[in-house]
Amino acid sequence: MQRAALDPAAYAAVRSFAALLNAAGLEASVAALRPVGAAYARTRFAEKRIRRASEYIAWAFPEWSQERVRATAIDSFRYLFALAAELACAPRIGVVGDGRQLPPRVELGETLGAIDLLLSGRPCVMIGAHCGNWEMLGATVASIGVKVSVLYRPINQKPVDDWVRRTRATRGLQLVDKFGATEAMIDITNRGGSIGFTADQNAGRKGVFVPFFDRFASSYKSIGLLAIEREMPIVCGQARRLGGPDAATMTYRLEVTDVIYPEDWRDQPDRLFYVTARYRRAIELMIRKAPDQYLWLHGAWKTRAPHERRGEAMPGALIDKCRALPWMTEDRLERLIERSHRDAAEAKG
């Protein structure tokens, strides 16, 4: 049977599931799905994913015990399943206000002046990640009157994809197909709109390799290139869930971890490397605030840096670029070099 023939059934299943969760209510749905996530995490079907998540968490938090690492890996599955309820209920809980109104479940944390910047009408690049509730992040930004278009990977089932686009549009979000989006992004920024990216995924061999938890991670070039070429500030933030999984009412805090201005990169010898490394650092800071609210399932370190793939030592020029990053310490640089050597040795066999 061809995939297109299954689209109506997939759409009906998704809408029915969403309707069921909305009927039960957000808190009841989250309470029901979290144990399902934990149970799934302990099955043999999830064994490989749990092992990979545990490996990533152990590297990111070397001071943690093995028990805490595994518990956090399982918690990330609990969060993933609970997130299904949050996303299904998003159209109702993330209601757009009058153009300057926060959704009722959201409070403002540290914003580093980003709100005034976003409301100034100056186009910005907005960076989020698969931590906290990225749907609530987008809804919150749109609810205060920011014109934002989010780069989006279309869902294979067209009826489901159309539904997602419609529900997001009702909250002021425009979804832009990430494939061939260059012209669309230029047009949006020319009209004064901002562009949103979920920027923590692996960018493959063509990405920019920068430190992320003291290990090289492939990151998207397009983000830095867009910001540099158009001189657009970069705002990095998340909507972090508050109160723990058993809270009586789900609430979220909008937090900005960094704002990168054109003057910050203008004098850098390698602007793209600096911008990419800095937004990756901002994502790391987001994750450190709530490690259990991050999808560790993503293969952030799946692709090795070019010198590692060749089985070579970290080049001196790359060491110098990393050392020049303002937040880099000698201890973290040594750890980065040691891990790079280890990955290169494994690649060499």
C-alpha positions in Angstrom: 0.0 0.0 0.0 1.4 3.4 -1.0 2.1 6.0 1.8 -0.4 8.5 0.4 -3.2 5.9 0.9 -2.4 5.8 4.6 -2.5 9.5 5.1 -6.2 9.8 6.0 -5.8 7.0 8.5 -2.7 8.7 10.0 -4.5 12.0 10.2 -7.6 10.5 11.9 -5.4 8.7 14.4 -3.4 11.9 15.3 -6.6 14.0 15.6 -8.3 11.4 17.7 -5.3 11.1 20.0 -5.1 14.9 20.3 -8.8 15.2 21.0 -8.6 12.6 23.7 -5.7 14.4 25.4 -7.5 17.7 25.2 -10.6 16.2 26.7 -8.6 14.8 29.6 -6.8 18.1 30.2 -3.1 18.8 30.1 -2.2 17.9 33.6 -4.1 14.6 33.6 -2.6 13.7 30.2 0.9 14.4 31.3 0.4 12.3 34.4 -0.9 9.4 32.3 1.9 9.5 29.7 4.9 10.0 31.9 4.8 6.4 33.3 4.3 5.1 29.8 7.5 6.8 28.8 9.4 5.3 31.7 8.0 1.8 31.0 9.0 2.1 27.3 12.5 3.2 28.3 13.0 0.0 30.2 12.0 -2.3 27.2 14.5 -3.9 24.9 13.1 -1.7 22.0 14.6 1.3 23.8 17.8 -0.3 25.0 20.0 1.1 22.2 18.6 4.6 22.6 18.9 4.5 26.4 22.5 3.4 26.0 23.3 6.3 23.6 21.5 8.8 25.8 23.4 7.6 28.9 26.7 7.9 27.0 25.9 11.5 26.1 24.7 12.4 29.5 27.8 10.9 31.2 30.1 12.9 28.9 28.1 16.1 29.5 28.0 15.7 33.3 31.2 13.8 34.2 30.7 14.5 37.9 27.4 12.5 38.0 27.1 9.0 39.3 26.2 6.1 36.9 22.8 5.9 38.7 22.0 9.5 38.2 23.1 9.3 34.5 20.7 6.4 33.8 17.9 8.0 35.8 18.2 11.2 33.7 18.2 9.1 30.5 14.9 7.5 31.6 13.5 10.8 32.7 14.2 12.2 29.2 11.9 9.4 27.9 9.3 10.4 30.5 9.6 13.9 29.3 9.3 12.9 25.6 6.0 11.1 26.2 4.7 13.9 28.4 5.7 16.3 25.7 3.2 14.6 23.4 0.4 15.8 25.6 1.9 19.3 25.8 2.1 19.6 22.0 -1.4 18.2 21.5 -2.8 20.7 24.0 -0.6 23.5 22.7 -3.3 25.2 20.6 -5.4 25.7 23.7 -2.7 26.4 26.3 -0.7 28.8 24.1 -3.5 31.2 23.2 -2.3 34.4 21.5 -3.3 37.5 23.4 -3.7 41.0 22.2 -0.3 41.4 20.8 1.5 42.2 24.0 0.1 39.5 26.3 1.9 36.4 27.6 0.0 33.1 27.4 -1.6 32.4 30.8 0.9 29.6 31.7 4.1 31.5 30.9 6.2 33.8 33.1 9.3 35.8 32.1 12.7 34.8 33.5 16.0 36.5 32.5 15.6 37.9 29.0 18.8 40.0 28.6 16.9 42.8 26.9 15.7 40.4 24.2 12.0 41.4 24.5 12.7 45.0 23.7 14.9 43.9 20.8 12.3 41.6 19.4 9.5 44.2 19.7 11.7 46.9 18.1 10.8 45.5 14.7 14.5 44.7 13.9 14.7 41.3 12.3 16.4 38.7 14.4 17.5 35.1 14.3 15.8 33.2 17.1 17.5 30.0 18.4 15.7 27.3 20.3 16.5 23.6 20.9 14.8 20.3 21.8 14.8 21.3 25.5 11.9 22.6 27.5 8.8 23.1 25.4 9.8 24.6 22.0 6.2 24.9 20.9 5.4 27.0 23.9 8.5 29.1 23.2 7.2 29.9 19.7 3.7 30.6 20.9 5.0 32.9 23.6 7.1 34.9 21.2 4.2 35.3 18.8 1.8 36.2 21.6 3.7 39.3 22.5 3.5 40.6 18.9 6.8 39.3 17.3 6.5 38.4 13.7 8.3 35.1 13.5 8.6 32.4 10.9 10.0 29.0 12.0 12.0 26.7 9.8 10.2 23.4 9.8 10.7 19.9 8.5 7.4 18.9 6.9 5.6 15.8 8.2 5.4 13.0 5.6 1.6 12.6 6.0 0.2 15.7 4.2 -3.1 15.9 6.1 -1.3 15.8 9.4 1.2 18.4 8.1 -1.6 20.7 6.9 -3.2 20.4 10.4 0.0 21.3 12.2 0.5 24.3 10.0 -3.1 25.5 10.6 -2.9 25.2 14.3 0.4 27.0 14.5 -0.9 29.8 12.2 -3.7 30.5 14.7 -1.1 31.4 17.2 0.8 33.7 14.9 3.5 31.3 13.8 4.4 30.8 10.1 6.1 27.5 9.3 8.6 27.6 6.5 9.6 24.4 4.7 13.3 24.0 5.6 14.0 22.5 2.1 14.9 25.3 -0.2 14.1 28.0 2.3 16.8 30.4 1.4 14.7 32.7 -0.8 11.8 32.6 1.7 14.1 33.6 4.6 15.4 36.6 2.6 11.9 37.7 1.8 10.8 37.4 5.4 13.7 39.4 6.8 13.2 42.0 4.1 9.7 42.5 5.4 10.9 42.9 8.9 10.2 39.4 10.1 12.4 37.2 12.4 13.5 33.6 11.6 13.3 30.8 14.2 15.5 27.7 14.2 15.6 24.6 16.3 19.4 24.5 16.3 20.6 21.5 18.3 20.4 18.8 15.6 23.4 17.2 13.9 24.2 19.0 10.6 26.2 16.2 9.1 29.6 16.4 7.4 28.8 19.8 5.8 28.2 21.5 9.2 30.5 23.7 11.2 32.2 21.7 14.0 32.3 23.6 17.2 32.6 22.7 20.9 29.5 21.4 22.6 29.9 20.0 26.1 33.6 19.8 25.3 33.2 17.7 22.2 33.0 18.7 18.6 29.4 18.8 17.3 28.3 19.4 13.7 26.2 22.6 13.6 24.2 24.3 10.9 26.1 26.8 8.8 22.9 28.5 7.5 22.2 30.1 10.9 25.5 31.9 11.2 25.6 32.8 7.6 22.2 34.4 7.6 22.9 36.4 10.8 26.3 37.6 9.5 25.3 38.5 6.0 22.1 40.3 7.1 23.6 41.7 10.3 20.8 40.2 12.4 21.1 39.7 16.2 20.7 36.2 17.4 18.4 35.5 20.4 18.9 32.2 22.2 16.1 31.0 24.5 13.8 28.3 25.8 10.5 27.8 27.6 11.4 25.6 30.6 8.8 23.7 32.5 8.5 24.6 36.1 7.4 22.8 39.2 8.4 19.3 38.4 6.3 16.5 36.8 3.7 16.4 39.5 2.9 20.1 39.6 -0.8 20.8 39.9 -0.7 23.3 37.0 1.9 23.2 34.2 3.7 26.5 33.9 6.7 27.6 31.9 9.4 30.2 32.2 10.7 32.0 29.2 14.5 32.3 29.5 17.0 33.9 27.2 20.5 32.5 27.7 22.3 34.8 25.2 21.9 37.6 22.7 24.6 37.8 20.1 24.9 41.1 18.3 26.7 41.9 15.0 29.3 43.9 17.0 30.2 40.8 18.9 31.4 39.0 15.8 32.5 41.8 13.6 36.2 41.7 14.7 36.4 37.9 15.0 39.0 36.3 12.6 36.5 33.5 11.8 33.1 35.0 12.2 31.1 31.8 11.3 33.1 29.7 13.8 32.6 32.2 16.6 28.8 32.7 16.0 28.2 29.0 15.7 30.2 28.2 18.8 28.5 30.8 20.8 24.9 29.7 19.9 25.9 26.2 20.7 27.2 27.4 24.1 23.8 29.1 24.6 22.1 25.8 24.0 24.4 24.0 26.4 23.4 26.6 29.1 19.7 25.8 28.4 20.3 22.1 28.8 22.3 22.5 32.0 19.3 24.2 33.6 17.0 21.2 33.1 18.9 18.1 31.7 15.8 15.9 32.1 13.9 18.2 29.7 16.3 17.6 26.8 15.9 15.0 24.1 19.2 13.2 24.5 18.0 10.9 21.8 19.3 13.3 19.2 22.6 12.2 17.8 24.4 15.5 18.6 27.8 13.9 18.2 27.0 11.4 15.5 29.2 13.0 12.9 32.9 13.4 13.7 35.0 16.5 12.7 37.0 16.2 9.5 40.4 15.7 11.3 38.8 13.0 13.5 37.4 11.1 10.5 40.9 11.1 9.1 42.3 9.8 12.3 44.5 12.9 12.8 45.3 15.0 15.9 43.4 18.2 16.4 45.1 20.9 14.2 46.9 23.7 15.9 44.9 26.3 14.1 41.7 24.8 15.4 43.1 24.6 19.0 43.9 28.3 18.7 40.4 29.2 17.5 38.9 27.3 20.4 41.3 28.8 22.9 40.3 32.3 21.7 36.6 31.8 22.5 35.9 34.1 25.5 34.2 31.5 27.6 36.8 28.7 27.0 39.0 27.7 29.9 42.2 25.7 29.8 40.6 22.8 31.6 37.8 22.6 29.1 40.1 23.0 26.2 42.3 20.1 27.5 39.2 18.0 27.8 38.1 19.0 24.3 41.5 18.0 22.8 41.6 14.7 24.7 38.1 13.8 23.5 39.0 14.8 19.9 42.1 12.6 20.1 40.1 9.7 21.4 37.5 10.0 18.6 40.2 10.3 16.0 41.8 7.1 17.4 38.5 5.2 17.2 38.0 6.4 13.6 41.5 5.2 12.7 40.7 1.8 14.2 
